[in-house]
């Protein structure tokens, strides 16, 4: 069901892109709704930031799992060397 829903969303996006392209080619006025475009852009930025945060958290968790108590002094020296 999820794959079907994603396919429908993709099909709608393609249809919208084709319609906008056709409207621009024909010269229809206001073919692109600037407000809608800006909202889509903002949503994409939020999604990207969210994905970055998730990846960052996953990397932090992996690092915490990989670090043993004996590694802490070494890591502190490495942090001091980079600052």
Buried (B, 14 or more C-beta within 10 A) or exposed (E): EEEEEEEEEEEEEEEEEEEBEEBEEEEEEEBEEEEEEEEEEEEEEEEEEEEEEEEEEEEEEEEEEEEEEEEEEEEEEEEEEEE
